[in-house]
Amino acid sequence: MPEAVGVIETVGFPAVLAAADAMVKGGSVTIVYFDLAERGNFLVAIRGTTSEVRPAMEAGLKAAAETVGGEVVSHYTVPNPPENVLAVLPVEYTEKVEKFRTQR
């Protein structure tokens, strides 16, 4: 079964931390990527089934927006990413995150 990808970009670290925390609590998802984006923004990406990624993204967006000084720059969900997207973007399950994977 293909797995969805959800990504949230925020201004500042507290908002992305709140988003990541809320996402893993809001659905059976795995954080597959976290890093600095441009201009001090932060980015977090999750993977899981579409039915789990959607509520997790909603929880993450709400948490980021409610964080003092938090601002969501952008967000998106890709329900069924094609192989060429997975090949070039860092959203695959790596050895580093595999032990935290919620679905196998």
Backbone hydrogen bonds in HBPLUS format (Angstrom, degrees):
<---DONOR---> <-ACCEPTOR-->    atom                        ^
c    i                          cat <-CA-CA->   ^        H-A-AA   ^      H-
h    n   atom  resd res      DA  || num        DHA   H-A  angle D-A-AA Bond
n    s   type  num  typ     dist DA aas  dist angle  dist       angle   num
A0004-ALA N   A0048-GLY O   2.69 MM  44  5.57 134.9  1.89 162.0 167.3     1
A0048-GLY N   A0004-ALA O   3.34 MM  44  5.57 146.2  2.46 140.4 144.3     2
A0005-VAL N   A0078-VAL O   2.94 MM  73  5.18 153.7  2.01 137.8 146.2     3
A0078-VAL N   A0005-VAL O   2.78 MM  73  5.18 162.9  1.81 155.0 161.1     4
A0006-GLY N   A0046-ILE O   3.03 MM  40  5.17 158.7  2.08 137.7 142.0     5
A0046-ILE N   A0006-GLY O   2.78 MM  40  5.17 156.9  1.84 151.5 159.3     6
A0007-VAL N   A0076-TYR O   2.91 MM  69  5.51 162.6  1.94 164.3 169.1     7
A0076-TYR N   A0007-VAL O   3.04 MM  69  5.51 151.1  2.13 147.3 153.1     8
A0008-ILE N   A0044-VAL O   3.00 MM  36  5.55 158.7  2.04 157.9 164.8     9
A0044-VAL N   A0008-ILE O   3.01 MM  36  5.55 155.2  2.07 154.1 162.1    10
A0009-GLU N   A0074-SER O   2.85 MM  65  5.23 163.6  1.87 163.9 159.3    11
A0073-VAL N   A0009-GLU O   2.76 MM  64  5.42 149.2  1.85 138.3 147.7    12
A0074-SER N   A0009-GLU O   3.37 MM  65  5.23 159.2  2.42 127.9 132.3    13
A0010-THR N   A0042-PHE O   2.87 MM  32  5.37 152.9  1.95 147.7 156.6    14
A0042-PHE N   A0010-THR O   2.89 MM  32  5.37 155.6  1.95 146.1 154.3    15
A0011-VAL N   A0071-GLU O   2.90 MM  60  5.39 150.3  1.99 152.7 161.1    16
A0017-LEU N   A0013-PHE O   2.93 MM   4  6.08 157.8  1.98 163.2 170.3    17
A0018-ALA N   A0014-PRO O   2.98 MM   4  6.16 160.1  2.02 146.9 152.0    18
A0019-ALA N   A0015-ALA O   2.94 MM   4  6.13 153.8  2.01 142.1 149.8    19
A0020-ALA N   A0016-VAL O   2.87 MM   4  6.02 166.5  1.89 148.3 151.4    20
A0021-ASP N   A0017-LEU O   2.99 MM   4  6.13 164.7  2.01 149.8 154.2    21
A0022-ALA N   A0018-ALA O   2.97 MM   4  6.09 165.6  1.99 148.0 152.3    22
A0023-MET N   A0019-ALA O   2.85 MM   4  6.02 151.4  1.93 150.6 159.1    23
A0024-VAL N   A0020-ALA O   3.17 MM   4  6.41 165.9  2.19 153.4 154.9    24
A0025-LYS N   A0021-ASP O   3.22 MM   4  6.37 138.4  2.40 140.5 151.8    25
A0026-GLY N   A0022-ALA O   2.75 MM   4  5.72 128.7  2.01 139.7 153.9    26
A0029-VAL N   A0027-GLY O   2.91 MM   2  5.56 125.3  2.21 109.9  93.6    27
A0030-THR N   A0047-ARG O   2.98 MM  17  5.40 158.6  2.03 152.2 159.3    28
A0047-ARG N   A0030-THR O   2.90 MM  17  5.40 144.4  2.03 144.0 155.4    29
A0032-VAL N   A0045-ALA O   2.93 MM  13  5.80 151.0  2.02 138.3 147.6    30
A0045-ALA N   A0033-TYR O   2.83 MM  12  4.97 159.6  1.87 147.1 146.5    31
A0035-ASP N   A0043-LEU O   3.06 MM   8  5.49 154.2  2.13 148.2 154.0    32
A0043-LEU N   A0035-ASP O   2.90 MM   8  5.49 156.6  1.95 168.7 173.4    33
A0037-ALA N   A0041-ASN O   2.62 MM   4  4.96 177.2  1.62 138.5 138.8    34
A0041-ASN N   A0038-GLU O   3.01 MM   3  5.65 161.9  2.05 123.9 129.8    35
A0052-GLU N   A0049-THR O   2.96 MM   3  5.28 146.1  2.08 107.3 117.7    36
A0053-VAL N   A0049-THR O   2.82 MM   4  6.06 156.5  1.87 158.8 166.8    37
A0054-ARG N   A0050-THR O   3.14 MM   4  6.07 171.1  2.15 151.1 152.3    38
A0056-ALA N   A0052-GLU O   3.27 MM   4  6.27 152.1  2.35 140.2 148.4    39
A0057-MET N   A0053-VAL O   2.78 MM   4  5.94 155.6  1.84 156.3 162.1    40
A0058-GLU N   A0054-ARG O   3.08 MM   4  6.34 159.3  2.13 149.8 155.3    41
A0059-ALA N   A0055-PRO O   2.99 MM   4  6.20 160.2  2.03 146.9 151.6    42
A0060-GLY N   A0056-ALA O   2.91 MM   4  6.13 156.1  1.96 146.4 153.6    43
A0061-LEU N   A0057-MET O   2.84 MM   4  6.02 162.0  1.87 155.9 159.8    44
A0062-LYS N   A0058-GLU O   3.05 MM   4  6.17 159.2  2.09 145.8 151.6    45
A0063-ALA N   A0059-ALA O   2.98 MM   4  6.13 163.5  2.00 148.2 152.9    46
A0064-ALA N   A0060-GLY O   2.97 MM   4  6.10 161.1  2.01 148.4 153.4    47
A0065-ALA N   A0061-LEU O   3.05 MM   4  6.14 161.0  2.09 145.2 150.3    48
A0066-GLU N   A0062-LYS O   3.02 MM   4  6.17 143.0  2.16 144.9 154.8    49
A0067-THR N   A0064-ALA O   3.30 MM   3  5.30 152.3  2.39  98.6 106.6    50
A0070-GLY N   A0067-THR O   2.72 MM   3  4.79 159.7  1.76 127.2 129.3    51
A0085-VAL N   A0082-PRO O   3.07 MM   3  5.52 132.5  2.30 109.5 121.3    52
A0086-LEU N   A0082-PRO O   3.20 MM   4  6.59 161.7  2.24 152.6 157.9    53
A0087-ALA N   A0083-GLU O   2.88 MM   4  6.05 139.3  2.04 144.8 156.3    54
A0088-VAL N   A0085-VAL O   3.25 MM   3  5.54 135.8  2.45 102.0 112.6    55
A0089-LEU N   A0085-VAL O   3.01 MM   4  6.02 153.1  2.08 158.4 165.1    56
A0091-VAL N   A0089-LEU O   2.89 MM   2  5.66 137.8  2.07 103.6  92.4    57
A0097-VAL N   A0094-THR O   3.16 MM   3  5.43 127.7  2.44 102.1 114.0    58
A0098-GLU N   A0094-THR O   2.85 MM   4  5.81 133.7  2.06 151.7 165.7    59
A0100-PHE N   A0097-VAL O   2.90 MM   3  5.43 151.4  1.99 116.5 125.6    60
A0101-ARG N   A0098-GLU O   3.08 MM   3  5.09 161.7  2.12 106.1 111.8    61
